[in-house]
Amino acid sequence: MPELLFAFSNAIYRNAIEFLLNENQSPLSFSCGTELHHQLLKNKQSIVFCDTGFHFAPQLNANNDLVISWFILLDFPRQFDPLFAKGQPKAVVSKYSTEQDVLFAIDSALNQKNFYSSDVLNVIENQSITMKLNERERDILMLIAQGKQSKEIANQLFLSPHTINTHRKNLLKKLNARTPTELLINAIKLGLISV
């Protein structure tokens, strides 16, 4: 049976999750990543409940011998790093997730399955869109946000207006927009530009 380990920097989060767990389960709590890592090496099958304020030992992610299921509670959905604990089951929620999502996440962690709350999934999806934009497209998007027209952008970047228009079309497609206004709205929602 996997061992339940708590690695919370926030006592409120720890107490809330402990309350939601079955009374028969008494997790071990750790205050630093090194202590947690030593415990994981003792019992290689564990379920770790943690928040993003907890500082993990750097070698924790690199140890492939460990069979860990993760329950990760984020302060903000944008904090999630999709490469964290690569290949290991993760149940990820934020403090903005619904109660139902948190309960599903706990159940998923206990059953060593993946679960991402809808707010975290939106961030992951947005990050993949952001990665699809190349540096030139990001530059052009910033200039569009400043209200510049294609000809002005072309002069500033020493490119032809035709090249700028091609980049604009690609941006519309990648950000799922039909108009320049919709492009900017979607870019703001994705955090690519700020108001």
C-alpha positions as CSV (number, residue, x, y, z in Angstrom):
1,M,0.0,0.0,0.0
2,P,1.4,3.4,-0.9
3,E,2.4,5.7,1.9
4,L,0.7,9.1,2.2
5,L,3.2,12.0,2.5
6,F,2.3,15.6,3.1
7,A,4.6,18.4,1.9
8,F,2.7,21.6,2.5
9,S,4.1,24.9,3.2
10,N,0.6,26.3,3.9
11,A,-1.0,24.8,7.1
12,I,-4.5,25.8,5.8
13,Y,-4.1,23.7,2.6
14,R,-2.6,20.8,4.7
15,N,-5.5,20.8,7.1
16,A,-8.2,21.1,4.4
17,I,-6.8,18.2,2.4
18,E,-6.3,16.1,5.6
19,F,-10.0,16.8,6.5
20,L,-11.1,15.6,3.0
21,L,-9.0,12.4,3.3
22,N,-10.5,9.2,4.8
23,E,-10.1,9.2,8.6
24,N,-8.3,5.8,8.5
25,Q,-5.4,7.4,6.6
26,S,-2.8,9.3,8.6
27,P,-0.2,11.0,6.4
28,L,3.4,11.8,7.4
29,S,4.2,15.5,7.2
30,F,7.5,16.9,6.1
31,S,8.9,20.5,6.3
32,C,11.7,20.2,3.8
33,G,12.5,18.5,0.5
34,T,15.5,16.7,1.8
35,E,13.4,14.9,4.5
36,L,10.8,14.1,2.0
37,H,13.4,12.7,-0.4
38,H,14.9,10.4,2.3
39,Q,11.4,9.1,3.2
40,L,10.7,8.4,-0.5
41,L,13.9,6.4,-0.8
42,K,12.7,4.2,2.2
43,N,9.3,3.5,0.8
44,K,9.5,3.7,-3.0
45,Q,5.7,3.7,-3.4
46,S,4.2,6.9,-2.1
47,I,1.5,9.4,-2.7
48,V,2.8,13.0,-2.1
49,F,0.3,15.8,-1.3
50,C,2.0,19.1,-1.7
51,D,1.6,22.8,-2.6
52,T,3.9,24.9,-4.7
53,G,5.3,26.7,-1.7
54,F,7.1,23.6,-0.6
55,H,10.8,23.4,-1.7
56,F,11.7,20.0,-3.1
57,A,15.1,18.5,-3.1
58,P,16.5,18.9,-6.7
59,Q,17.2,15.2,-7.1
60,L,13.6,14.3,-6.5
61,N,12.5,14.8,-10.1
62,A,15.5,12.9,-11.4
63,N,15.0,9.7,-9.4
64,N,13.3,7.2,-11.8
65,D,13.3,4.3,-9.2
66,L,10.5,6.0,-7.2
67,V,6.9,5.3,-7.9
68,I,5.1,8.4,-6.8
69,S,1.6,9.7,-7.4
70,W,1.4,13.5,-6.9
71,F,-1.4,15.7,-5.6
72,I,-0.3,19.2,-6.3
73,L,-2.2,22.2,-5.0
74,L,-1.3,25.5,-6.8
75,D,-1.8,29.0,-5.6
76,F,-2.4,30.0,-9.2
77,P,-3.0,27.7,-12.2
78,R,-0.1,29.3,-14.1
79,Q,2.4,27.9,-11.6
80,F,2.1,24.4,-12.9
81,D,5.1,23.1,-14.8
82,P,4.0,20.3,-17.1
83,L,7.5,18.8,-16.9
84,F,7.3,18.3,-13.2
85,A,7.5,14.6,-12.2
86,K,7.4,13.7,-15.9
87,G,5.8,10.3,-16.5
88,Q,4.4,10.0,-12.9
89,P,0.6,10.2,-12.1
90,K,-0.4,13.8,-11.1
91,A,-3.5,15.2,-9.7
92,V,-3.3,19.0,-10.1
93,V,-5.7,21.6,-8.8
94,S,-5.4,25.3,-7.8
95,K,-7.0,27.2,-4.9
96,Y,-9.5,28.4,-7.6
97,S,-10.6,24.9,-8.5
98,T,-14.1,23.7,-7.7
99,E,-14.7,21.5,-4.7
100,Q,-15.7,18.7,-7.0
101,D,-12.3,19.0,-8.9
102,V,-10.4,18.9,-5.6
103,L,-12.3,15.7,-4.5
104,F,-11.7,14.1,-7.9
105,A,-8.0,15.1,-7.7
106,I,-7.7,13.4,-4.2
107,D,-9.4,10.3,-5.5
108,S,-7.1,10.3,-8.6
109,A,-4.0,10.6,-6.5
110,L,-5.1,7.8,-4.2
111,N,-5.7,5.6,-7.2
112,Q,-2.5,6.7,-9.0
113,K,-4.3,8.3,-11.9
114,N,-3.8,11.6,-13.7
115,F,-6.3,14.5,-13.1
116,Y,-6.1,18.2,-14.0
117,S,-8.7,20.7,-12.9
118,S,-10.3,22.7,-15.7
119,D,-8.4,25.9,-14.7
120,V,-5.1,24.1,-14.8
121,L,-6.0,22.4,-18.2
122,N,-6.7,25.9,-19.6
123,V,-3.2,27.1,-18.6
124,I,-1.6,24.0,-20.1
125,E,-3.5,24.5,-23.3
126,N,-2.5,28.2,-23.4
127,Q,1.1,27.3,-22.8
128,S,1.2,25.0,-25.8
129,I,-0.3,27.8,-27.9
130,T,2.3,30.2,-26.6
131,M,5.1,27.8,-27.5
132,K,3.9,27.7,-31.1
133,L,4.6,31.4,-31.6
134,N,8.1,32.1,-32.8
135,E,10.1,35.2,-31.7
136,R,9.2,37.3,-34.8
137,E,5.4,36.6,-34.3
138,R,5.7,37.6,-30.6
139,D,7.4,40.9,-31.7
140,I,4.8,41.6,-34.3
141,L,2.0,40.8,-31.8
142,M,3.5,43.3,-29.4
143,L,3.6,46.0,-32.1
144,I,0.0,45.2,-33.1
145,A,-1.0,45.7,-29.4
146,Q,0.7,49.1,-29.6
147,G,-1.7,50.0,-32.4
148,K,0.8,49.9,-35.2
149,Q,-0.3,49.2,-38.8
150,S,1.5,46.6,-41.0
151,K,3.4,49.3,-42.9
152,E,4.7,50.9,-39.6
153,I,5.7,47.4,-38.3
154,A,7.4,46.6,-41.6
155,N,9.5,49.8,-41.4
156,Q,10.4,49.3,-37.8
157,L,11.5,45.7,-38.3
158,F,13.1,46.2,-41.7
159,L,10.7,43.8,-43.4
160,S,8.2,44.1,-46.3
161,P,4.6,44.8,-45.5
162,H,3.7,41.5,-47.3
163,T,5.9,39.6,-44.8
164,I,4.1,41.4,-41.9
165,N,0.7,40.6,-43.3
166,T,1.7,36.9,-43.6
167,H,2.8,36.9,-39.9
168,R,-0.5,38.6,-39.0
169,K,-2.5,35.8,-40.8
170,N,-0.4,33.2,-39.0
171,L,-1.1,34.9,-35.7
172,L,-4.8,35.0,-36.4
173,K,-4.8,31.3,-37.1
174,K,-2.6,30.3,-34.1
175,L,-4.6,32.3,-31.7
176,N,-7.9,31.2,-33.2
177,A,-9.1,34.7,-34.0
178,R,-11.0,36.2,-37.0
179,T,-10.3,39.9,-36.5
180,P,-7.4,41.9,-35.1
181,T,-9.5,42.8,-32.1
182,E,-10.2,39.2,-31.4
183,L,-6.5,38.5,-31.8
184,L,-5.7,41.0,-29.1
185,I,-8.4,39.8,-26.8
186,N,-7.2,36.2,-27.1
187,A,-3.6,37.3,-26.6
188,I,-4.5,39.1,-23.4
189,K,-6.5,36.0,-22.2
190,L,-3.4,33.9,-22.8
191,G,-1.1,36.3,-21.1
192,L,0.9,37.0,-24.2
193,I,0.4,40.7,-23.8
194,S,-0.8,42.9,-21.0
195,V,-3.1,45.9,-21.0
